Amino acid sequence: MAVALASALAVAVLWRVFVVTWAGQRVEDAAFDGARYGQGRLWAVAEPVLDVVSVGFVGAVLLASVLIAAVRRRWSLAVQVAVLVGGANLTTQGVKRLLERPDHGVGADYGNTLPSGHTTVAASVSAALLLVVPPRARPLVAVVGAGYTSATGVSTLVGQWHRPADVVAAVLVVLAWVALVCGAMALAPAPATATAALAQVEGGDRWWRRTRTAAAALVVAAVGTGAFALAMLARAWAVRGDAPSGRTDLAAYAGGVSAVIAASCLTFALMLVLRHAAGSRDGTAAAPA
């Protein structure tokens, strides 16, 4: 609940700072304009990434997640991944329609675009796989999920489909739903399994070291890209009232891209730890006394 509430609060702060205020709109408009630099070559890579996101893609991933849950005989996971993907995407569409974007005369008026629908899809299906795969595969799925979510989010910036805050907000929406689902998973009684019994006999959590290493690597990546994002966005914020310039646009754009990568890495590190914590509680509950 704490992670879910913090994520919701962060989305509200992003909206308040970058959507409601003139200064925030000005910085994001600079990032929007900065996407034009090198757009032709970058779009050749970004367009196929965005084309993957579709109803069929979501259905295929959901089906794969359900099949994995069925093979593992974890029927509740099949329901949980459906709740996660459906809840996150419905929340994004609801928030996008609920929130307003004041017209401060900054750039073109497309209305409110926060959070990003494409990024929500990418992050939610990646998180769904993270929930259902066995413990040994979770670190790899978390790293790949962070990379895929980053690629999708950055691609929406390249195509000028979204602004940076839209993408970061989408990742936070998915994190909130993962936290809720993992909380429910930890509270629900788990069936006794041979895997849980084996972990108990071995006297420790043999998957924690891999989980911790992957989460730490994602956090390090988030801190590095996040620091660069803060520096670039602070530079754009400092000159937000000046006449538009190419250097400011590029700084804002670079800061936005880095912020998307940082948010994706940090949220998937948290998702990995949350999933491990919920699974560890399941194992403890399932193990014989």
CORBELGI-V635523 format. One record per backbone hydrogen bond with DSSP energy under -0.5 kcal/mol. NH is the residue of the N-H (numbers start at 1). CO is the residue of the C=O. Records with the same first field share a line. If there is no record, write none. Layout:
BEGIN
NH->CO + CO
END
This chain:
BEGIN
5->1
6->2
7->3
8->4
9->5
10->6
11->7
12->8
13->9
14->10
15->11
16->12
17->13
18->14
19->14 + 15
20->15
21->16
24->17
25->21
26->22
27->23
28->24
29->25
30->26
31->27
32->28
33->29
34->30
35->31 + 32
36->33
37->34
38->36
39->36
42->38
43->39
44->40
45->41 + 42
46->42
47->43
49->45
50->46
51->47
52->48 + 49
53->49 + 50
58->54
59->55
60->56
61->57
62->58
63->59
64->60
65->61
66->62
67->63
68->64
69->65
70->66
71->67
72->68
73->70
74->69
75->73
77->74
78->74 + 75
79->75
80->76
81->77
82->78
83->79
84->80
85->81
86->82
87->83
88->84
89->85
90->86
91->87
92->88
93->89
94->90
95->91
96->92
97->93
98->94
99->95
102->100
104->102
107->105
110->108
116->166
120->116
121->117
122->118
123->119
124->120
125->121
126->122
127->123
128->124
129->125
130->126
131->127
132->128
133->129
137->134
138->134 + 135
139->135
141->137
142->138
143->139
144->140
145->141
146->142
147->143
148->144
149->145
150->146
151->147
152->148
153->149
154->150
155->151
156->152
157->153
158->154
159->155
160->157
161->156
162->156
166->163
167->163
168->164
169->165
170->166
171->167
172->168
173->169
174->170
175->171
176->172
177->173
178->174
179->175
180->176
181->177
182->178
183->179
184->180
185->181
186->182
187->183
188->184
197->193
198->194
199->195
200->196
201->197
202->198
203->200
204->199
206->204
208->205
211->207
212->208
213->209
214->210
215->211
216->212
217->213
218->214
219->215
220->216
221->217
222->218
223->219
224->220
225->221
226->222
227->223
228->224
229->225
230->226
231->227
232->228
233->229
234->230
235->231
236->232
237->233
238->234
239->235
240->237
242->239
249->245
250->246
251->247
252->248
253->249
254->250
255->251
256->252
257->253
258->254
259->255
260->256
261->257
262->258
263->259
264->260
265->261
266->262
267->263
268->264
269->265
270->266
271->267
272->268
273->269
274->270
275->271
276->272
277->273
278->274
279->275
280->276
281->277
282->278
283->279
284->280
285->281
286->282
287->283
END
